[in-house]
Each structure stands twice: as C-alpha cells, then as structure tokens.
Amino acid sequence: MNPDIELLINRIEQKELKVRVSLDRPVYKQPEDSILYRSCRILLILGMINLEKGLSKELIACIDFILRNTGYQSKFILEYFKNNKELLNKLNSWKKQKNIENDFYLIQYKSVPWDLRFNDMFLFLSIRGLIGTKKTSDSTKIIILEKGMNISEALRSIFEEETNFLNLFNGKIKEKDTKRIITEVIPNTYWRENEKLIC
C-alpha cells in the first residue's frame, strides 16, 4: 500500500472517523446552475440595457430567457427589428451562438418565463451593493449601481456571445415588444414547428 494513503487512513482512524468510498459517478454542476454565474449575467444585462430607467423583473426574465435559449435569438431579432431598415445590418453584426440550453426551472409568472431562482439572484446582487431599486408610478425597476457597473463592464469580455447580442439594441430595448415576442410570437412558432413533426 502507498505510505501516504496508509498515513491518511491511520490519521482518520485515530480521530475515530469512518472511511467511506462512493463509487457513484460524480455529479457535474453546469455553470447555469450556479447562482453566481446567473447573477453575473443579470448584472451584464443591467449594465447594458435601459441604464437610466432600469428594468422590470419581467423584462429581465425575458432578456435572460433569450440569452439562454440561443435557438430563438434569430426569431427574436427578425421580429423585433421587422419594421427597421437596419434589420440586415443587425443580422450581419450578430454572430449566431452554438450553445443551446434547455430550461427545467421555468414557470409562468405574469406570462413571462420566470426562473424560480431569480429572487435569490436579485438578493445575491443587492446585498453586495451591486443593484438597487427605483420606484416609478407604475412599478419598481431594478437599476445597476456604480459598483455593479464596474463589474458589468468587466463581464463583457467573459460573456462575449451575450454582449454581442445585447449590443444589437444600442442600450435600449422596448419592454412591450420584448414581452410580446417572448410570450406570444416565440411560443406560437415553437408549437407550429412541433405540429409539423406530429403530422
């Protein structure tokens, strides 16, 4: 037996602990399952979109959804810019992503794809002084604070694909249009595609 392993076993036995070996396969944790990883992406969104007004929880959920589900991004771009003369330029400047994530934690909240972990992420960012809230006559918006903005700018080199997509909107995104596309247009397209497979 290896002397190092024997020494380890002896020390464990001296402390009256039991050695247990698990032969189960290790569980790999996807980056998407990490609150830190997801919170960083929310900070990136807040640092790039609607800086002055802030974002509602619902709009953050919609933007986060489209960043994670890259298969829907081309449909979103086509629908969002359909009456814009710059549509072709926008499509040419966008680099299609390869990584596609499937969501298993989504529920419907005010008709938007709400992730059950969002409140944990907002708390995570808030207690670190990275985000705050701004009350308007209609609702409460989440805004990025100066400390959060510094981190958000640094995150752009890490979240390159997400940054590339968000740059298409030049810092402003319309909440009403975004919600309509995410909650109506994309689901209808998805079901139509599945109907073709069934028939």
Solvent accessible surface area in square Angstrom, and as a share of the most:
residue,aa,sasa,rsa
1,M,169,0.75
2,N,75,0.38
3,P,104,0.65
4,D,104,0.54
5,I,88,0.45
6,E,84,0.38
7,L,90,0.45
8,L,107,0.53
9,I,52,0.26
10,N,64,0.33
11,R,142,0.52
12,I,43,0.22
13,E,105,0.47
14,Q,142,0.63
15,K,146,0.62
16,E,157,0.71
17,L,106,0.53
18,K,194,0.82
19,V,86,0.49
20,R,210,0.77
21,V,116,0.67
22,S,71,0.46
23,L,164,0.82
24,D,120,0.62
25,R,214,0.78
26,P,130,0.82
27,V,143,0.82
28,Y,158,0.60
29,K,132,0.56
30,Q,97,0.43
31,P,63,0.40
32,E,31,0.14
33,D,53,0.28
34,S,30,0.19
35,I,53,0.27
36,L,106,0.53
37,Y,71,0.27
38,R,2,0.01
39,S,1,0.00
40,C,27,0.16
41,R,4,0.02
42,I,0,0.00
43,L,2,0.01
44,L,0,0.00
45,I,0,0.00
46,L,4,0.02
47,G,0,0.00
48,M,18,0.08
49,I,1,0.00
50,N,24,0.12
51,L,83,0.41
52,E,154,0.69
53,K,149,0.63
54,G,5,0.05
55,L,1,0.00
56,S,6,0.04
57,K,76,0.32
58,E,24,0.11
59,L,1,0.01
60,I,0,0.00
61,A,0,0.00
62,C,0,0.00
63,I,1,0.01
64,D,0,0.00
65,F,23,0.09
66,I,1,0.01
67,L,4,0.02
68,R,7,0.03
69,N,14,0.07
70,T,5,0.03
71,G,42,0.40
72,Y,59,0.22
73,Q,0,0.00
74,S,36,0.23
75,K,63,0.27
76,F,1,0.00
77,I,0,0.00
78,L,79,0.39
79,E,27,0.12
80,Y,36,0.14
81,F,12,0.05
82,K,112,0.47
83,N,141,0.72
84,N,60,0.31
85,K,202,0.86
86,E,84,0.38
87,L,36,0.18
88,L,127,0.63
89,N,89,0.45
90,K,26,0.11
91,L,46,0.23
92,N,125,0.64
93,S,62,0.40
94,W,25,0.09
95,K,151,0.64
96,K,137,0.58
97,Q,16,0.07
98,K,189,0.80
99,N,110,0.56
100,I,108,0.55
101,E,34,0.15
102,N,105,0.54
103,D,36,0.19
104,F,170,0.71
105,Y,101,0.39
106,L,52,0.26
107,I,81,0.41
108,Q,146,0.65
109,Y,74,0.28
110,K,139,0.59
111,S,63,0.41
112,V,3,0.02
113,P,21,0.13
114,W,16,0.06
115,D,1,0.00
116,L,103,0.51
117,R,39,0.14
118,F,0,0.00
119,N,82,0.42
120,D,78,0.41
121,M,0,0.00
122,F,17,0.07
123,L,108,0.54
124,F,44,0.18
125,L,3,0.02
126,S,54,0.35
127,I,121,0.61
128,R,107,0.39
129,G,32,0.31
130,L,11,0.06
131,I,10,0.05
132,G,19,0.19
133,T,93,0.54
134,K,83,0.35
135,K,169,0.71
136,T,61,0.35
137,S,119,0.77
138,D,135,0.70
139,S,48,0.31
140,T,59,0.34
141,K,37,0.16
142,I,9,0.05
143,I,40,0.20
144,I,24,0.12
145,L,70,0.35
146,E,142,0.64
147,K,116,0.49
148,G,0,0.00
149,M,39,0.17
150,N,93,0.48
151,I,67,0.34
152,S,0,0.00
153,E,92,0.41
154,A,65,0.50
155,L,13,0.07
156,R,78,0.29
157,S,81,0.52
158,I,125,0.63
159,F,9,0.04
160,E,116,0.52
161,E,82,0.37
162,E,20,0.09
163,T,16,0.09
164,N,31,0.16
165,F,1,0.01
166,L,2,0.01
167,N,84,0.43
168,L,7,0.04
169,F,10,0.04
170,N,123,0.63
171,G,27,0.26
172,K,157,0.66
173,I,9,0.04
174,K,130,0.55
175,E,44,0.20
176,K,173,0.73
177,D,44,0.23
178,T,0,0.00
179,K,61,0.26
180,R,80,0.29
181,I,0,0.00
182,I,6,0.03
183,T,39,0.23
184,E,96,0.43
185,V,26,0.15
186,I,5,0.03
187,P,43,0.27
188,N,80,0.41
189,T,28,0.16
190,Y,92,0.35
191,W,152,0.53
192,R,136,0.49
193,E,93,0.42
194,N,37,0.19
195,E,96,0.43
196,K,153,0.65
197,L,146,0.73
198,I,145,0.74
199,C,144,0.86
